[in-house]
């Protein structure tokens, strides 16, 4: 409201001076009145106009710092199911890692003098598979539990990469199935050469020969290439074959007879046929693999479905926890 104009008359006499004295405080109070309403209204309009000119993101902090929406019941179930799913594979990965490390330590492959053959050690496969599965599953667990988009993206990318490698490997095996027999023969030949040096290879060869009732690659005489079973070897195993080649590897049906195939290579085929299996394992193993083709395909399909289920759950959790503006 505008200031009132106060006209002070010149004092006349004593009465005039007293009256003017009473008017001065009133004038001072009028001077201290606030500005007019029109000016304040103008200022208010200007400030409002300035506020209206601000960007939308500065007016609403929720737009530039979005808060993840509250998850529904179904989304919560998927989130905890994804956590438990990855926790299971994390435990399996740690188990494979523990088996691999235990095997390397038991054979002394981690010592300084055994570092050279470490790259060809079969237990190294358990270590690598365990490390990969544990790392990916841990990322999936933490991503689902902590609602971390970064970890969930890493998990999805890693699983898709593994699935792509598996599909590529399957296609390569299918395309090179005719060469698979030669590759299998080379692998078994390596096992025969290192039979006494690698306990895990020895276990694998023994299990194959017992299960398929075979001996050697093409015949039982293939064991002559082994430096310990060769007839020129100085040890007690010269001209022998492993006990897993025996027709009856048990003594009295209960105790394993480690000497049942001693000196079998010195005998003729007729005499050796009464002690050991004469047929090789390559043909038997190839026939077994052809018979198990359906089971192998079913196992590969289950593995792909398991990986697909993990990816779908991770994508669902990622869609729920990721802000809409960053998708």
C-alpha positions in Angstrom: 0.0 0.0 0.0 1.3 3.5 -0.9 2.7 5.7 1.8 0.3 8.4 3.1 1.4 11.9 2.8 1.6 13.7 6.0 1.8 17.4 6.0 3.4 18.9 9.0 2.5 22.5 9.7 4.9 24.9 11.1 4.6 25.0 14.8 3.0 28.1 16.3 3.7 28.7 19.9 3.9 26.1 22.6 0.8 24.4 21.6 2.0 24.1 18.1 5.3 22.6 19.2 3.6 20.0 21.4 1.3 19.0 18.6 4.2 18.7 16.2 6.0 16.6 18.7 3.1 14.1 18.8 3.0 13.9 15.0 6.7 13.1 14.5 6.5 9.6 15.9 3.5 8.9 13.7 5.4 10.1 10.7 8.3 7.9 11.6 6.1 4.9 11.9 4.6 5.7 8.5 8.0 5.9 7.0 8.9 2.4 8.2 5.9 0.8 6.4 6.8 -1.9 3.8 6.8 -1.4 0.1 3.6 -1.3 -1.8 1.7 -4.4 -2.6 2.0 -3.7 -6.3 5.8 -3.9 -6.1 5.7 -7.1 -4.1 3.2 -8.6 -6.5 5.6 -7.7 -9.3 8.5 -9.4 -7.5 6.4 -12.5 -6.8 5.4 -12.6 -10.4 9.0 -12.3 -11.5 10.2 -15.0 -9.2 7.4 -17.3 -10.3 8.2 -16.6 -13.9 11.9 -17.4 -13.1 10.8 -20.7 -11.5 8.8 -21.5 -14.6 11.8 -21.0 -16.8 13.8 -23.7 -14.9 14.3 -27.0 -16.7 11.9 -29.8 -15.8 14.7 -32.0 -14.4 15.7 -29.2 -11.9 12.1 -28.8 -10.8 11.6 -32.6 -10.2 14.7 -34.3 -8.8 13.1 -37.7 -9.3 13.6 -37.3 -13.0 17.4 -36.9 -12.9 17.9 -39.2 -9.9 15.3 -41.9 -10.5 14.3 -44.2 -7.7 13.7 -47.9 -8.7 10.1 -48.8 -8.6 8.8 -51.1 -5.9 8.8 -54.7 -7.0 5.7 -56.7 -7.1 5.1 -60.2 -5.7 6.0 -62.0 -8.9 9.1 -59.9 -9.4 10.3 -60.6 -5.9 9.8 -64.3 -6.4 11.8 -64.2 -9.7 14.5 -62.2 -7.9 14.9 -64.7 -5.1 14.6 -67.7 -7.5 17.4 -66.2 -9.6 19.5 -65.8 -6.4 19.0 -69.4 -5.4 19.5 -70.6 -8.9 22.9 -69.0 -9.1 23.8 -70.0 -5.6 23.4 -73.6 -6.6 25.7 -73.3 -9.5 28.1 -71.3 -7.3 28.4 -74.2 -4.9 28.9 -76.6 -7.8 31.6 -74.4 -9.3 33.4 -74.2 -5.9 33.1 -78.0 -5.6 34.7 -78.5 -9.1 37.4 -76.0 -8.1 38.1 -77.8 -4.9 38.4 -81.1 -6.6 40.8 -79.7 -9.2 43.0 -78.0 -6.6 43.0 -81.1 -4.4 44.0 -83.2 -7.4 46.9 -80.9 -8.3 48.1 -80.8 -4.7 47.8 -84.5 -4.3 50.0 -85.1 -7.4 52.4 -82.3 -6.6 51.7 -80.6 -9.9 51.8 -77.2 -8.2 55.3 -77.6 -7.0 58.2 -75.8 -8.7 59.6 -78.9 -10.3 56.3 -80.0 -11.8 55.3 -76.7 -13.4 56.2 -77.9 -16.9 53.5 -80.6 -17.3 50.8 -78.5 -15.5 49.3 -77.3 -18.8 48.5 -80.9 -19.8 47.2 -82.0 -16.5 43.5 -83.1 -16.7 42.9 -81.7 -13.2 43.5 -78.2 -14.7 40.2 -78.5 -16.5 38.4 -78.8 -13.2 40.1 -75.7 -11.9 39.3 -73.7 -15.0 35.7 -74.8 -15.1 35.3 -74.2 -11.4 36.7 -70.7 -11.6 34.6 -69.7 -14.5 31.3 -71.1 -13.1 32.0 -69.6 -9.6 32.8 -66.1 -11.0 29.7 -66.0 -13.2 27.4 -67.5 -10.6 28.7 -65.1 -7.9 28.0 -62.2 -10.2 24.5 -63.5 -10.7 23.9 -64.0 -7.0 25.1 -60.5 -6.0 23.3 -58.9 -9.0 20.0 -60.5 -8.0 20.4 -59.9 -4.3 21.7 -56.3 -4.5 19.7 -55.3 -7.6 22.9 -54.3 -9.4 22.4 -53.7 -13.1 26.1 -53.9 -13.8 26.5 -57.3 -12.3 23.4 -58.6 -14.0 24.6 -57.4 -17.4 28.0 -59.1 -16.7 26.2 -62.3 -15.8 24.0 -62.3 -18.9 26.9 -61.5 -21.2 29.1 -64.2 -19.7 26.4 -66.9 -19.9 25.6 -65.9 -23.5 29.3 -66.1 -24.3 29.6 -69.6 -22.8 26.5 -70.7 -24.7 27.9 -69.4 -27.9 31.1 -71.3 -27.3 29.2 -74.5 -26.6 27.1 -74.2 -29.7 30.2 -73.5 -31.8 32.0 -76.5 -30.3 29.0 -78.7 -31.0 28.9 -77.6 -34.6 32.6 -78.2 -35.0 32.3 -81.7 -33.6 29.4 -82.3 -36.0 31.3 -81.1 -38.9 34.4 -83.0 -38.0 32.7 -86.2 -36.8 34.6 -88.2 -39.4 37.9 -87.0 -37.8 36.7 -87.7 -34.3 37.9 -91.3 -34.5 41.5 -90.2 -35.2 41.3 -87.6 -32.5 40.0 -90.2 -30.1 42.9 -92.5 -31.1 45.5 -89.8 -30.5 44.0 -89.1 -27.0 44.1 -92.7 -26.0 47.6 -93.0 -27.3 48.7 -90.2 -25.1 46.9 -91.9 -22.2 48.9 -95.1 -22.9 52.2 -93.3 -23.0 51.6 -91.5 -19.7 49.8 -94.3 -18.0 52.3 -94.6 -15.2 53.0 -90.9 -14.8 49.4 -89.5 -14.4 47.2 -91.1 -11.7 44.1 -89.6 -13.1 44.9 -90.8 -16.6 45.6 -94.2 -15.2 42.2 -94.2 -13.5 40.5 -93.2 -16.7 42.1 -95.8 -18.8 41.4 -98.5 -16.2 37.7 -97.6 -16.1 37.4 -97.6 -19.9 39.1 -101.0 -20.2 37.0 -102.5 -17.4 33.7 -101.1 -18.6 34.2 -101.8 -22.3 36.1 -105.1 -21.8 39.0 -104.1 -24.0 42.7 -103.6 -23.9 44.9 -101.1 -25.7 44.0 -99.1 -28.8 43.6 -101.7 -31.5 44.7 -104.7 -29.6 46.4 -105.6 -26.3 49.8 -105.5 -27.9 49.6 -101.7 -28.2 50.9 -101.6 -24.6 54.3 -102.4 -25.9 54.7 -98.6 -26.7 54.6 -97.9 -23.0 58.2 -97.6 -21.7 57.2 -99.5 -18.5 55.4 -102.4 -20.2 57.8 -102.8 -23.1 59.6 -106.1 -23.1 62.9 -104.3 -23.0 62.0 -102.5 -19.8 64.1 -103.4 -16.7 61.2 -103.4 -14.3 58.9 -106.2 -13.1 56.1 -105.0 -15.4 58.1 -105.7 -18.6 56.0 -107.6 -21.2 52.9 -107.1 -19.1 49.6 -105.1 -19.5 47.5 -103.4 -16.9 45.4 -105.5 -14.6 42.3 -103.8 -16.0 42.8 -105.8 -19.2 42.3 -109.1 -17.4 39.2 -111.2 -18.0 39.0 -111.7 -14.2 40.9 -108.9 -12.4 39.8 -110.2 -9.0 41.4 -112.9 -6.9 38.8 -115.1 -5.2 36.2 -112.6 -6.4 37.0 -110.1 -3.7 40.6 -108.9 -3.8 42.0 -107.1 -6.9 44.8 -109.0 -8.5 47.4 -106.6 -9.8 49.5 -109.4 -11.3 46.8 -111.1 -13.3 48.3 -109.8 -16.6 52.0 -110.2 -15.9 54.0 -111.5 -18.9 50.9 -111.5 -21.1 52.9 -110.0 -24.0 55.2 -113.0 -24.1 52.3 -115.3 -24.8 50.7 -116.0 -28.1 47.2 -114.7 -28.9 45.6 -118.0 -28.1 47.2 -118.2 -24.7 46.7 -114.5 -24.0 43.0 -114.8 -24.8 42.5 -116.9 -21.7 44.0 -114.1 -19.5 43.3 -110.7 -21.0 40.9 -109.1 -23.5 42.5 -109.0 -27.0 40.3 -106.4 -28.6 41.2 -102.7 -28.6 39.2 -99.8 -27.0 39.0 -97.5 -30.0 36.4 -99.5 -31.8 34.5 -100.2 -28.6 34.6 -96.6 -27.5 33.4 -95.4 -30.9 30.5 -97.8 -30.8 29.6 -96.7 -27.3 29.6 -93.0 -28.3 27.3 -93.7 -31.2 25.0 -95.5 -28.9 25.0 -92.7 -26.4 24.4 -90.0 -29.1 20.8 -89.5 -27.9 21.9 -89.1 -24.3 24.6 -86.7 -25.2 22.2 -84.6 -27.2 19.7 -84.6 -24.4 22.4 -83.5 -21.9 23.4 -80.7 -24.2 19.8 -79.6 -24.5 19.3 -79.6 -20.8 22.5 -77.5 -20.3 21.3 -74.9 -22.9 17.8 -74.8 -21.2 19.4 -74.3 -17.8 21.5 -71.4 -19.1 18.5 -69.9 -20.9 16.5 -70.0 -17.7 19.2 -68.2 -15.8 19.5 -65.6 -18.5 15.7 -65.0 -18.6 15.5 -64.6 -14.8 18.4 -62.2 -14.9 16.8 -60.1 -17.6 13.5 -60.0 -15.7 15.3 -58.8 -12.6 17.3 -56.3 -14.6 14.1 -54.9 -16.2 12.5 -54.5 -12.8 15.4 -52.8 -11.1 16.6 -50.7 -14.0 15.1 -47.1 -14.2 12.9 -46.6 -17.2 14.9 -43.6 -18.5 18.1 -45.7 -18.8 16.7 -48.6 -20.7 
